Amino acid sequence: MDVMSGPYFIRGSVSLPEAELIWRFSRSSGPGGQHVNTSDSQVELRFDLAKTEALPEVWKARALERLASRLVGGVVSVRASEHRSQWRNRETAAVRLASLLAEATAPPPKPRRATKIPRGINERRLREKKARAQTKKGRSGRDW
């Protein structure tokens, strides 16, 4: 069970290179009984984004810009400690890193074209607003 189920694809045919992934294991906090005190189930996965050759230059520049607040010396790290087994935490961390990189390397959205609000919609909004005001005005207890 120590074989990863990778490769973890970022987008298209680009995947996380296994050779560039740096794994670190430590004891996980939280409940779990005596098992937690003896096993290193928490996983920290690090990926050197600044030096990688696996990503196209455009993607790399985009990811470096978008993940600037998460990077420490050009390295992005992800932790996983939800599961009691190290293997499942490794899977979770790898998937999390792949999705983080996919989001960071995605092309920017197309700029929104400003459009004018149709006249009919604006008139209907004002008509409904007046009707609501009349309803509320009719509730006042002036005739008591």
Backbone hydrogen bonds, N-H to C=O, Kabsch-Sander energy under -0.5 kcal/mol:
donor,donor_aa,acceptor,acceptor_aa,energy
4,M,2,D,-0.5
9,F,7,P,-0.8
10,I,14,V,-3.1
11,R,14,V,-0.9
14,V,11,R,-1.9
16,L,8,Y,-2.7
20,E,17,P,-1.4
21,L,18,E,-1.0
22,I,46,R,-2.8
23,W,21,L,-0.6
24,R,44,E,-1.8
26,S,42,Q,-2.0
28,S,39,S,-0.5
35,H,32,G,-0.7
36,V,33,G,-0.9
37,N,33,G,-0.6
38,T,34,Q,-0.6
38,T,35,H,-1.0
39,S,35,H,-1.3
41,S,39,S,-1.3
42,Q,26,S,-2.2
43,V,80,A,-2.7
44,E,24,R,-2.9
45,L,78,V,-3.2
46,R,22,I,-2.9
46,R,44,E,-0.5
47,F,76,V,-2.4
48,D,20,E,-0.7
49,L,47,F,-1.4
49,L,74,G,-1.3
50,A,74,G,-1.8
52,T,48,D,-0.8
60,K,56,P,-2.6
61,A,57,E,-2.5
62,R,58,V,-2.1
63,A,59,W,-2.9
64,L,60,K,-2.6
65,E,61,A,-1.9
66,R,62,R,-2.5
67,L,63,A,-2.7
68,A,65,E,-0.8
70,R,67,L,-1.5
71,L,67,L,-1.3
72,V,75,V,-2.0
75,V,72,V,-0.9
76,V,47,F,-2.5
78,V,45,L,-2.6
80,A,43,V,-2.3
89,N,85,S,-1.8
90,R,86,Q,-2.3
91,E,87,W,-2.1
92,T,88,R,-2.4
93,A,89,N,-2.6
94,A,90,R,-2.3
95,V,91,E,-2.4
96,R,92,T,-2.5
97,L,93,A,-2.4
98,A,94,A,-2.3
99,S,95,V,-2.4
100,L,96,R,-2.1
101,L,97,L,-2.5
102,A,98,A,-2.1
103,E,99,S,-2.2
104,A,100,L,-2.1
105,T,101,L,-2.0
106,A,102,A,-0.6
106,A,103,E,-0.5
114,A,112,R,-0.6
122,N,118,P,-1.7
123,E,119,R,-2.5
124,R,120,G,-2.4
125,R,121,I,-2.2
126,L,122,N,-2.1
127,R,123,E,-2.5
128,E,124,R,-2.6
129,K,125,R,-2.0
130,K,126,L,-2.2
131,A,127,R,-2.2
132,R,128,E,-2.2
133,A,129,K,-2.0
134,Q,130,K,-2.3
135,T,131,A,-2.2
136,K,132,R,-2.2
137,K,133,A,-2.5
138,G,134,Q,-2.2
139,R,135,T,-0.5
139,R,136,K,-0.9
140,S,137,K,-1.2
142,R,140,S,-1.5
144,W,141,G,-0.6
